[in-house]
Amino acid sequence: MNETIPYLPGLSPVAGKELHARFDGGRLSSDGGVLLLREIENSLGLARVLSSCLQDNRDPSSTTHSHSDMIRARMFAIACGYEDCDDLDVLRFDPAFKLACGRLSETGDDLMSQPTLSRLENTPTWRQLGRMGLSMIDLFCGSFKSVPKHIVLDIDDTPDTVHGGQQLAFFNAHYDEYIFQPIHIFEATTGKPVLSLLRPGKRPTGKEAAGIIKHVIQRIRRNWPRIEIMLRGDGHYGTPEVMELLEDKGCSYIFGLPGNARLKKSGQPWCEDVAVRRVQQDKDKLRRFFQVGYQAKSWSRKRKVIARVEATPKGCDIRFVVTNLPGTARVLYEKIYCARGRMENMIKDHKTYTKSDRTSCHRWQANQFRLFLHTGAYWLLHRLRQAAPRKSLWRKATFETLRRSFLKVAVRIDELKSRIRIALPSAYPYRTVFIATAGRIAALGP
């Protein structure tokens, strides 16, 4: 029997002893931490939420894998760093992934293959995808143990390079390539995803942005009728359509505002004053803030505009934001508006660490469905991070650090007659934190 077992050649001796390595370790997996993701997914119900929006027209007598099983396996794979659909051709035999998907490691059916998953990704219609997006907003609201008094929504878009002649692919001169430009909305305080929407590779118009924001606000207030909502965004979201929508809905906002000749003229005395003060005080940099009432030609009313004036040896720079929030100009700019910089880290987690730019299908419906699957993987990793001990470095770790530390754990899985025995490495360096995290996952709840 040993002659048929492959071995690893070319290993040099250590301390005079030869190394003999064979592939006879048994039912081993390098992704033992996926069992933690299983408990998180059971708590959130991600697969159930997405699959409930699909209509299964397959013959039940010939169906081996349910939509829920396929979605669950795909999200687990993405969270563990296997972002491509064909990775499941190998992972379908992995004992840890089989257990995570509710199947026995040895006697249970193997998981689905890539062709089966590809058919799933091309199943949703645009109406079903719309219901999925609204259901994901419901899941966001349901993730809070109690209704918050107010929430802060950060909105931004990001380039997603296309992989060929795909629907919605546009050439974008700013990025000098063909791209999609999906919109992402996150809750700023918690980092929880609200919506990820695939769209053409161009800047959204005010009407388009207002339409998206309207549906998000209406769905949130369907769950929380009295919630106070504040929206933050870059300059191209501060359009008349968006601001009037938010004012009509009783929401607050703060957006960047592109400068123009009229605004710069009103700020010129401040620029001169700050430049003189910087020289008099012998400082490398000096800032001042002021606010004015301003009404552009396309605006229906006068609005509050805040300016930040900064003088350096290279000259004077002025930036504007528009808002309906009360407060001083310095606090609103430095504490409220600039805090939206955290959104970049959230998009990085979503795009870089869950590889949500793997939108390589031809049909936009399949790519949007993939975006929801990657958002599901984001939820799993985000909840894993929140389950780490309080005030530990893991609470601020990137998804890649969490993956390498808590998901890429070797395990031996033995299926016995009455139980399944899982053996983790004795030399695992994060054993204490792993145990504490596993205990807290159930305590977090949905």
C-alpha positions as CSV (number, residue, x, y, z in Angstrom):
1,M,0.0,0.0,0.0
2,N,2.8,2.4,0.8
3,E,4.2,2.2,-2.7
4,T,1.0,3.9,-4.1
5,I,1.2,6.8,-1.7
6,P,3.0,9.8,-3.2
7,Y,6.0,11.2,-1.3
8,L,7.8,14.5,-1.3
9,P,11.3,14.2,-2.8
10,G,14.4,16.4,-2.5
11,L,14.3,17.1,1.3
12,S,17.8,17.5,2.8
13,P,18.7,15.9,6.2
14,V,18.3,17.7,9.5
15,A,20.9,17.0,12.2
16,G,22.0,14.0,10.4
17,K,18.6,12.4,10.1
18,E,16.8,11.9,6.8
19,L,13.4,13.4,6.1
20,H,10.6,11.1,4.8
21,A,7.5,12.9,3.8
22,R,4.4,11.1,2.4
23,F,0.9,12.3,1.6
24,D,-0.7,9.9,4.1
25,G,-1.9,12.3,6.8
26,G,-5.5,11.4,6.5
27,R,-8.5,13.8,6.4
28,L,-6.6,17.1,6.8
29,S,-7.6,20.6,5.9
30,S,-5.7,23.9,5.9
31,D,-8.9,25.9,6.5
32,G,-10.1,24.8,10.0
33,G,-11.3,28.3,10.8
34,V,-14.1,28.0,8.3
35,L,-16.0,26.2,11.2
36,L,-16.2,29.6,12.9
37,L,-17.6,31.1,9.8
38,R,-20.3,28.4,9.8
39,E,-21.5,29.6,13.2
40,I,-21.5,33.3,12.1
41,E,-23.4,32.4,8.9
42,N,-26.0,30.4,11.0
43,S,-26.5,33.5,13.1
44,L,-26.8,36.0,10.3
45,G,-28.7,33.8,7.9
46,L,-26.9,35.1,4.8
47,A,-27.5,32.1,2.6
48,R,-31.1,31.9,3.6
49,V,-31.7,35.6,2.8
50,L,-30.1,35.5,-0.7
51,S,-31.6,32.1,-1.7
52,S,-35.1,33.2,-0.6
53,C,-35.1,35.7,-3.5
54,L,-34.4,33.0,-6.1
55,Q,-37.0,30.8,-7.7
56,D,-35.8,27.2,-8.0
57,N,-37.2,25.7,-11.2
58,R,-35.0,22.6,-11.2
59,D,-36.4,19.0,-11.0
60,P,-36.3,18.1,-7.3
61,S,-35.6,14.5,-8.1
62,S,-32.4,15.4,-9.9
63,T,-31.3,18.2,-7.5
64,T,-28.4,17.5,-5.2
65,H,-27.4,21.0,-4.1
66,S,-29.9,23.6,-2.9
67,H,-29.4,27.2,-3.8
68,S,-28.8,27.9,-0.1
69,D,-26.0,25.3,0.0
70,M,-24.3,26.7,-3.0
71,I,-24.4,30.3,-1.8
72,R,-23.1,29.2,1.6
73,A,-20.2,27.3,0.1
74,R,-19.3,30.1,-2.2
75,M,-19.3,32.7,0.5
76,F,-17.1,30.5,2.8
77,A,-14.6,30.0,-0.1
78,I,-14.4,33.7,-0.8
79,A,-13.9,34.5,2.9
80,C,-11.1,32.0,3.1
81,G,-9.3,33.5,0.1
82,Y,-10.7,31.3,-2.7
83,E,-12.4,34.0,-4.7
84,D,-12.7,32.2,-8.0
85,C,-15.6,30.0,-8.8
86,D,-13.5,27.1,-10.1
87,D,-11.7,26.9,-6.7
88,L,-14.6,24.8,-5.6
89,D,-13.5,22.0,-8.0
90,V,-10.8,21.2,-5.3
91,L,-12.5,22.5,-2.2
92,R,-15.6,20.3,-2.8
93,F,-13.7,17.4,-1.2
94,D,-12.2,19.4,1.7
95,P,-13.4,17.9,5.0
96,A,-13.6,21.3,6.8
97,F,-15.6,22.9,4.1
98,K,-18.0,19.9,3.9
99,L,-18.6,20.2,7.7
100,A,-19.1,24.0,7.4
101,C,-21.8,23.3,4.8
102,G,-23.5,20.8,7.0
103,R,-22.2,17.6,5.4
104,L,-20.2,14.8,7.0
105,S,-16.5,14.9,6.2
106,E,-16.2,11.4,4.9
107,T,-19.7,9.8,4.3
108,G,-21.4,13.1,3.3
109,D,-21.9,14.2,-0.3
110,D,-19.1,16.2,-1.8
111,L,-19.8,19.9,-2.4
112,M,-20.8,21.4,-5.8
113,S,-18.4,21.9,-8.7
114,Q,-17.7,25.0,-10.7
115,P,-20.2,24.4,-13.6
116,T,-23.0,24.0,-11.0
117,L,-22.0,27.3,-9.3
118,S,-21.7,29.1,-12.7
119,R,-25.3,28.1,-13.5
120,L,-26.4,29.5,-10.1
121,E,-24.7,32.8,-10.8
122,N,-26.5,33.2,-14.1
123,T,-29.9,32.3,-12.5
124,P,-31.1,35.6,-10.9
125,T,-33.2,38.0,-12.9
126,W,-33.0,41.7,-12.3
127,R,-36.2,41.7,-10.2
128,Q,-34.7,39.0,-8.0
129,L,-31.5,40.9,-7.7
130,G,-33.5,44.0,-6.6
131,R,-35.2,41.9,-3.9
132,M,-31.7,40.6,-2.8
133,G,-30.5,44.2,-2.4
134,L,-33.5,45.2,-0.3
135,S,-33.1,42.0,1.7
136,M,-29.4,42.8,2.4
137,I,-30.6,46.2,3.8
138,D,-33.0,44.3,6.0
139,L,-30.2,42.1,7.2
140,F,-28.1,45.2,8.0
141,C,-31.0,46.5,10.2
142,G,-31.5,43.1,11.8
143,S,-27.8,42.9,12.8
144,F,-28.3,45.5,15.6
145,K,-29.4,44.2,19.0
146,S,-31.4,47.4,19.5
147,V,-32.5,50.2,17.3
148,P,-29.9,52.9,17.2
149,K,-30.9,56.5,17.7
150,H,-29.1,57.6,14.5
151,I,-26.8,56.1,11.9
152,V,-24.2,57.6,9.5
153,L,-24.1,56.3,6.0
154,D,-21.0,56.8,3.9
155,I,-21.4,56.5,0.1
156,D,-18.7,56.2,-2.5
157,D,-17.8,54.5,-5.7
158,T,-14.7,52.6,-6.8
159,P,-13.3,51.5,-10.2
160,D,-13.6,47.8,-11.1
161,T,-11.5,46.9,-14.2
162,V,-13.4,44.7,-16.6
163,H,-12.1,41.5,-18.2
164,G,-13.5,41.7,-21.7
165,G,-16.7,42.7,-23.6
166,Q,-19.0,42.8,-20.6
167,Q,-22.4,44.4,-20.1
168,L,-22.1,47.9,-18.4
169,A,-18.4,48.1,-19.2
170,F,-17.5,51.7,-20.1
171,F,-14.3,53.4,-20.9
172,N,-13.5,55.9,-18.2
173,A,-11.0,58.6,-19.1
174,H,-10.1,59.4,-15.5
175,Y,-8.9,55.8,-14.9
176,D,-7.8,55.4,-18.6
177,E,-9.4,51.9,-18.9
178,Y,-12.7,50.0,-19.3
179,I,-14.3,49.6,-15.9
180,F,-17.5,49.1,-13.9
181,Q,-18.0,51.8,-11.2
182,P,-20.0,50.1,-8.4
183,I,-21.5,52.2,-5.6
184,H,-20.9,51.1,-2.0
185,I,-22.7,52.3,1.1
186,F,-21.5,51.5,4.6
187,E,-22.6,52.4,8.1
188,A,-19.7,54.5,9.3
189,T,-19.7,53.7,13.1
190,T,-19.9,49.9,12.8
191,G,-18.4,49.4,9.3
192,K,-21.3,47.2,8.3
193,P,-22.2,47.0,4.6
194,V,-25.6,48.4,3.6
195,L,-25.5,48.1,-0.2
196,S,-23.1,47.3,-3.0
197,L,-24.5,48.0,-6.4
198,L,-22.9,47.3,-9.8
199,R,-23.3,50.0,-12.3
200,P,-21.6,51.4,-15.5
201,G,-18.1,52.7,-15.5
202,K,-19.0,56.4,-15.3
203,R,-19.7,58.9,-12.6
204,P,-23.3,58.7,-11.3
205,T,-25.6,61.5,-12.2
206,G,-27.5,63.4,-9.5
207,K,-30.7,61.7,-10.5
208,E,-29.2,58.2,-10.4
209,A,-27.6,58.8,-7.0
210,A,-30.8,60.2,-5.6
211,G,-32.8,57.2,-6.9
212,I,-30.4,54.8,-5.1
213,I,-30.3,56.7,-1.9
214,K,-34.1,57.0,-1.9
215,H,-34.5,53.2,-2.0
216,V,-31.9,52.7,0.8
217,I,-33.5,55.3,3.1
218,Q,-37.0,54.0,2.5
219,R,-36.0,50.4,3.3
220,I,-34.1,51.4,6.4
221,R,-37.1,53.4,7.7
222,R,-39.4,50.5,6.9
223,N,-37.4,48.7,9.6
224,W,-36.7,51.8,11.8
225,P,-39.4,54.4,11.2
226,R,-37.9,57.0,13.6
227,I,-34.2,56.6,12.8
228,E,-32.1,59.7,12.2
229,I,-29.9,59.3,9.1
230,M,-26.9,61.3,8.1
231,L,-25.3,60.8,4.7
232,R,-21.7,61.7,3.8
233,G,-20.1,61.6,0.4
234,D,-17.6,63.1,-2.0
235,G,-18.3,66.2,-4.1
236,H,-20.1,64.4,-7.0
237,Y,-22.8,63.2,-4.6
238,G,-23.6,66.7,-3.4
239,T,-26.0,67.3,-6.3
240,P,-29.2,69.3,-6.1
241,E,-31.3,66.1,-6.6
242,V,-29.6,64.3,-3.6
243,M,-29.7,67.3,-1.3
244,E,-33.4,68.0,-2.0
245,L,-34.2,64.3,-1.5
246,L,-32.5,64.2,1.9
247,E,-34.1,67.5,3.0
248,D,-37.5,66.2,2.1
249,K,-36.8,62.9,3.9
250,G,-35.7,64.8,7.1
251,C,-32.1,63.5,6.8
252,S,-28.9,65.4,7.4
253,Y,-25.9,65.4,5.1
254,I,-22.4,66.7,4.5
255,F,-20.9,66.6,1.0
256,G,-17.8,67.9,-0.6
257,L,-18.5,70.8,-2.9
258,P,-16.4,71.6,-6.0
259,G,-15.1,75.1,-6.0
260,N,-16.0,77.7,-8.6
261,A,-15.1,81.3,-9.3
262,R,-17.8,82.7,-7.0
263,L,-16.9,80.6,-4.0
264,K,-13.2,81.2,-4.5
265,K,-13.8,85.0,-4.7
266,S,-15.7,84.9,-1.4
267,G,-12.8,83.0,0.2
268,Q,-10.0,85.2,-1.2
269,P,-10.0,87.6,1.9
270,W,-9.6,84.5,4.1
271,C,-6.8,83.1,2.1
272,E,-4.9,86.4,2.3
273,D,-5.5,86.6,6.1
274,V,-4.3,83.0,6.7
275,A,-1.3,83.5,4.5
276,V,-0.3,86.7,6.5
277,R,-0.9,85.0,9.9
278,R,1.2,82.0,8.9
279,V,4.2,84.3,8.1
280,Q,3.7,86.4,11.3
281,Q,3.5,83.3,13.5
282,D,6.4,81.6,11.6
283,K,4.5,78.3,11.1
284,D,4.8,75.7,8.3
285,K,1.1,75.3,8.0
286,L,-1.9,77.3,9.3
287,R,-5.6,76.5,9.0
288,R,-8.7,78.6,9.4
289,F,-12.4,77.9,8.8
290,F,-15.4,80.0,7.8
291,Q,-19.0,79.5,6.7
292,V,-21.3,81.3,4.3
293,G,-24.8,81.1,3.0
294,Y,-24.6,80.1,-0.7
295,Q,-27.0,79.3,-3.5
296,A,-25.9,77.9,-6.8
297,K,-28.0,78.5,-9.9
298,S,-29.2,74.9,-9.9
299,W,-30.2,75.0,-6.2
300,S,-33.7,75.7,-5.1
301,R,-32.6,77.4,-1.8
302,K,-29.6,78.8,0.0
303,R,-27.5,76.3,1.9
304,K,-24.7,76.3,4.4
305,V,-21.2,76.1,2.9
306,I,-18.1,75.6,5.0
307,A,-14.6,76.4,3.8
308,R,-11.3,75.2,5.1
309,V,-8.4,77.5,4.2
310,E,-4.9,76.2,4.6
311,A,-1.7,78.2,4.0
312,T,1.7,76.6,3.5
313,P,5.0,77.9,2.0
314,K,3.8,76.6,-1.3
315,G,0.7,78.7,-1.3
316,C,-2.9,78.7,-0.1
317,D,-5.5,76.0,-0.6
318,I,-9.2,76.2,0.0
319,R,-11.8,73.3,0.2
320,F,-15.6,73.5,0.4
321,V,-18.3,71.3,1.9
322,V,-22.1,71.8,1.9
323,T,-24.2,70.6,4.8
324,N,-27.4,71.1,6.7
325,L,-25.9,70.1,10.1
326,P,-25.7,72.6,13.0
327,G,-22.3,73.4,14.5
328,T,-19.1,75.3,14.0
329,A,-17.2,75.2,10.8
330,R,-14.0,73.6,12.3
331,V,-15.9,70.8,14.0
332,L,-18.1,70.0,11.0
333,Y,-15.2,69.8,8.7
334,E,-12.5,68.1,10.8
335,K,-14.6,65.9,13.0
336,I,-17.6,65.1,10.8
337,Y,-16.6,65.4,7.1
338,C,-13.0,64.2,7.3
339,A,-14.0,61.1,9.3
340,R,-15.5,59.7,6.1
341,G,-11.9,58.7,5.3
342,R,-12.6,55.4,7.1
343,M,-14.7,54.5,4.1
344,E,-11.6,53.9,2.1
345,N,-10.6,51.1,4.5
346,M,-14.1,49.6,4.2
347,I,-13.9,49.6,0.4
348,K,-10.4,48.1,0.7
349,D,-11.7,45.3,2.9
350,H,-14.5,44.7,0.4
351,K,-12.5,45.0,-2.8
352,T,-9.0,44.0,-2.0
353,Y,-9.5,41.3,0.7
354,T,-12.7,39.7,-0.5
355,K,-11.7,40.3,-4.2
356,S,-15.0,41.7,-5.0
357,D,-13.7,42.9,-8.4
358,R,-13.8,39.3,-9.7
359,T,-16.8,40.4,-11.8
360,S,-15.7,38.6,-14.9
361,C,-19.1,37.2,-16.2
362,H,-20.5,38.6,-19.4
363,R,-24.0,39.3,-18.1
364,W,-24.4,42.2,-15.6
365,Q,-26.9,40.1,-13.6
366,A,-24.3,37.4,-12.8
367,N,-21.8,40.1,-11.8
368,Q,-24.2,41.8,-9.5
369,F,-25.0,38.4,-7.9
370,R,-21.3,37.9,-7.4
371,L,-21.1,41.3,-5.7
372,F,-23.8,40.2,-3.3
373,L,-21.8,37.0,-2.6
374,H,-18.6,39.0,-1.8
375,T,-20.7,41.3,0.4
376,G,-21.8,38.1,2.2
377,A,-18.1,37.2,2.7
378,Y,-17.5,40.7,4.0
379,W,-20.2,40.2,6.6
380,L,-18.6,36.9,7.7
381,L,-15.1,38.5,8.1
382,H,-16.5,41.6,9.7
383,R,-18.5,39.6,12.3
384,L,-15.3,37.5,13.0
385,R,-13.4,40.7,13.7
386,Q,-16.2,41.9,16.0
387,A,-16.0,38.6,17.9
388,A,-12.4,39.1,18.8
389,P,-11.6,40.1,22.4
390,R,-12.3,43.8,23.2
391,K,-9.4,46.2,23.0
392,S,-7.3,43.5,21.2
393,L,-5.3,44.3,18.1
394,W,-7.6,42.0,16.2
395,R,-10.4,44.5,16.4
396,K,-8.5,46.7,14.0
397,A,-6.9,44.0,11.9
398,T,-7.4,43.8,8.2
399,F,-9.4,40.9,6.7
400,E,-6.2,39.4,5.4
401,T,-4.6,39.3,8.9
402,L,-7.8,37.7,10.2
403,R,-7.7,35.1,7.4
404,R,-4.1,34.1,8.0
405,S,-4.5,34.0,11.8
406,F,-7.9,32.4,12.3
407,L,-9.1,30.8,9.1
408,K,-5.9,29.2,7.8
409,V,-5.6,26.7,10.6
410,A,-4.7,23.1,10.0
411,V,-7.1,20.5,11.3
412,R,-7.5,16.7,11.2
413,I,-11.1,15.5,11.0
414,D,-12.1,12.0,11.9
415,E,-15.6,10.9,11.4
416,L,-16.5,8.3,14.1
417,K,-19.6,6.3,14.6
418,S,-21.2,8.6,17.2
419,R,-19.2,11.9,16.8
420,I,-16.8,13.8,14.6
421,R,-13.4,14.4,16.2
422,I,-11.6,17.6,15.1
423,A,-7.9,17.9,16.1
424,L,-6.3,21.4,16.0
425,P,-2.4,21.9,16.1
426,S,-1.0,21.9,19.6
427,A,1.5,24.6,18.5
428,Y,-1.2,26.9,17.1
429,P,0.1,30.4,18.2
430,Y,-3.3,32.1,18.7
431,R,-5.0,29.3,20.6
432,T,-6.2,31.5,23.5
433,V,-7.7,34.1,21.2
434,F,-9.2,31.5,19.0
435,I,-11.0,29.9,21.9
436,A,-12.2,33.3,23.2
437,T,-13.4,34.3,19.7
438,A,-15.3,31.1,19.2
439,G,-17.1,31.7,22.6
440,R,-18.0,35.3,21.6
441,I,-19.5,34.4,18.2
442,A,-22.6,33.0,19.8
443,A,-22.8,35.9,22.3
444,L,-22.9,38.5,19.5
445,G,-26.1,37.1,18.1
446,P,-27.8,38.3,15.0
